Amino acid sequence: MLGSNRLPFLRTALRPVARPSTQWQPCSIRTHLARRRLQTIAETNVEPPKNETAFQKLWRSPVGPRTVHFWAPIMKWGLVLAGVADLARPAENLSLQQNAALVATGAIWTRWCFIIKPKNLFLATVNFFVFLTGTTQCTRIFLYHQSVKNSSFTDEAKKAVKDEKATLKGIVEDPEGAVDKAKATG
């Protein structure tokens, strides 16, 4: 008994005979999949013409404007611009958690951009600037707290880690209470 979900595959597994008749000849599944695999490989290894302009090279690039690899970094520059705009805010109003998240995100994704294929230097650049922006803001926050409490930088870092640990412990022990508390403060 054939399930109805197999019918589309069977239609693609049948191919017309080269003769001018309307008969269908079955094609083996292995041949069908091998043909698709070869098509995929052939599409990625196409040699560009020798006399292309710079715009044509950019347009045909695997990280060009026709792909998400181009537009995602464009949108991510918004994070960098927001971080630069936060330089005008006083350090007492900045969030250490948000900026620490920017530092971690920037560091992780900068490294990842050199691992993935195609290598995307544009994305690596924006992620590096996200890392720099977050690091700058975290430094401002630590220096502000150090000046207010007259404590050393390491003491402030230890206090911040202790506060985060207490917050996470509270979330793990009572998730519903943490949600209610977040709704009340937000």
C-alpha positions as CSV (number, residue, x, y, z in Angstrom):
1,M,0.0,0.0,0.0
2,L,1.4,3.3,-1.1
3,G,0.9,6.3,1.3
4,S,-0.2,9.5,-0.2
5,N,3.0,11.2,0.9
6,R,5.1,9.1,-1.4
7,L,3.3,10.2,-4.6
8,P,5.3,13.4,-5.2
9,F,8.6,11.5,-4.9
10,L,7.4,8.9,-7.4
11,R,6.4,11.6,-9.8
12,T,9.9,13.0,-9.6
13,A,11.5,9.6,-9.9
14,L,9.8,9.0,-13.2
15,R,11.4,10.6,-16.2
16,P,10.2,10.8,-19.8
17,V,11.8,8.5,-22.3
18,A,14.0,10.2,-24.9
19,R,11.8,8.9,-27.7
20,P,8.9,11.2,-28.8
21,S,6.4,9.0,-27.0
22,T,4.4,9.9,-23.9
23,Q,5.5,6.8,-21.9
24,W,7.2,7.1,-18.5
25,Q,10.2,5.1,-17.6
26,P,11.1,4.5,-14.0
27,C,14.4,5.9,-12.8
28,S,16.2,4.3,-9.8
29,I,16.3,6.3,-6.6
30,R,20.1,6.1,-6.5
31,T,20.4,7.6,-10.0
32,H,17.9,10.3,-9.0
33,L,19.8,11.3,-5.9
34,A,23.2,11.1,-7.6
35,R,21.9,13.4,-10.4
36,R,20.8,16.0,-7.8
37,R,24.1,15.8,-5.9
38,L,26.0,16.3,-9.1
39,Q,23.9,19.3,-10.0
40,T,24.5,20.9,-6.6
41,I,28.3,20.4,-6.9
42,A,28.3,21.8,-10.5
43,E,26.5,24.9,-9.5
44,T,29.0,25.9,-6.8
45,N,32.1,25.3,-8.9
46,V,31.2,27.5,-11.8
47,E,34.1,29.6,-13.1
48,P,33.3,33.3,-13.5
49,P,34.0,35.0,-16.8
50,K,37.5,36.6,-17.0
51,N,36.3,40.1,-18.0
52,E,33.8,40.8,-15.1
53,T,33.5,44.2,-13.6
54,A,33.8,44.7,-9.8
55,F,30.0,45.0,-9.5
56,Q,29.5,41.7,-11.4
57,K,32.0,40.0,-9.1
58,L,30.2,41.3,-6.0
59,W,26.8,40.4,-7.5
60,R,27.8,36.8,-8.2
61,S,29.7,36.3,-4.9
62,P,28.5,33.7,-2.4
63,V,28.4,36.6,0.1
64,G,26.9,39.1,-2.3
65,P,23.8,41.3,-2.0
66,R,21.6,38.4,-3.3
67,T,22.2,36.4,-0.1
68,V,21.6,36.6,3.7
69,H,25.3,36.6,4.2
70,F,25.3,40.2,2.9
71,W,22.1,41.6,4.5
72,A,22.6,40.1,8.0
73,P,25.8,42.0,8.7
74,I,24.1,45.2,7.3
75,M,21.4,44.8,9.9
76,K,23.9,43.9,12.6
77,W,25.6,47.2,12.3
78,G,22.6,48.6,14.1
79,L,23.9,46.9,17.3
80,V,27.3,48.7,16.8
81,L,25.5,52.0,16.2
82,A,23.4,51.6,19.3
83,G,26.5,50.8,21.3
84,V,28.3,53.9,20.0
85,A,25.2,56.0,20.8
86,D,25.4,54.6,24.4
87,L,28.7,56.3,24.8
88,A,26.8,59.5,25.4
89,R,24.8,57.9,28.2
90,P,26.1,57.9,31.8
91,A,27.8,54.7,32.9
92,E,25.4,54.3,35.8
93,N,22.5,53.8,33.3
94,L,24.2,51.1,31.3
95,S,23.4,47.4,31.7
96,L,26.3,45.1,32.5
97,Q,24.3,42.1,31.5
98,Q,23.4,43.5,28.1
99,N,26.9,44.6,27.4
100,A,28.4,41.3,28.6
101,A,26.1,39.6,26.2
102,L,27.4,41.8,23.4
103,V,31.0,40.9,24.3
104,A,30.2,37.1,24.3
105,T,28.1,37.3,21.1
106,G,30.8,39.4,19.3
107,A,33.6,37.1,20.3
108,I,31.8,33.8,19.5
109,W,30.4,34.9,16.1
110,T,33.7,36.6,15.0
111,R,35.4,33.2,15.4
112,W,32.5,31.4,13.8
113,C,32.7,33.6,10.7
114,F,36.2,32.2,9.9
115,I,35.0,28.6,10.3
116,I,31.8,28.7,8.1
117,K,31.8,28.4,4.4
118,P,31.7,30.7,2.6
119,K,34.0,32.7,4.9
120,N,32.3,36.0,5.5
121,L,34.8,38.7,6.3
122,F,32.0,41.4,6.3
123,L,30.1,39.5,9.1
124,A,33.4,38.9,11.0
125,T,34.1,42.6,10.9
126,V,30.7,43.6,12.3
127,N,30.9,41.0,15.0
128,F,34.3,42.2,16.0
129,F,33.0,45.7,16.3
130,V,30.1,44.4,18.4
131,F,32.7,42.8,20.7
132,L,34.7,46.1,20.9
133,T,31.6,48.1,21.6
134,G,30.5,45.7,24.4
135,T,34.0,45.6,25.9
136,T,34.2,49.4,25.9
137,Q,30.8,49.7,27.7
138,C,31.7,47.0,30.2
139,T,34.9,48.8,31.0
140,R,33.0,52.0,31.5
141,I,30.6,50.3,33.9
142,F,33.4,48.7,35.9
143,L,35.3,52.0,36.1
144,Y,32.2,53.8,37.2
145,H,31.5,51.3,40.0
146,Q,35.1,51.4,41.1
147,S,35.1,55.2,41.3
148,V,31.8,55.3,43.3
149,K,32.7,52.6,45.8
150,N,36.5,53.2,45.9
151,S,37.1,49.5,45.3
152,S,39.5,47.8,42.9
153,F,38.6,46.5,39.4
154,T,38.9,42.9,40.4
155,D,36.6,43.4,43.4
156,E,34.0,44.9,41.1
157,A,34.3,42.0,38.7
158,K,33.9,39.5,41.6
159,K,30.9,41.3,42.9
160,A,29.3,41.4,39.4
161,V,29.9,37.6,39.1
162,K,28.4,37.0,42.6
163,D,25.3,39.1,41.7
164,E,24.8,37.2,38.5
165,K,25.2,33.9,40.3
166,A,22.6,34.8,42.9
167,T,20.2,35.9,40.1
168,L,20.7,32.7,38.2
169,K,20.2,30.6,41.3
170,G,17.0,32.4,42.1
171,I,15.8,31.7,38.5
172,V,16.6,28.0,38.7
173,E,15.0,27.6,42.1
174,D,11.8,29.4,41.4
175,P,11.2,30.0,37.6
176,E,7.6,31.3,38.0
177,G,8.6,33.7,40.7
178,A,11.4,35.0,38.5
179,V,8.9,35.6,35.7
180,D,6.5,37.4,38.0
181,K,9.4,39.5,39.4
182,A,10.5,40.4,35.8
183,K,6.9,41.4,34.8
184,A,6.6,43.6,37.9
185,T,9.9,45.4,37.2
186,G,9.4,45.6,33.5
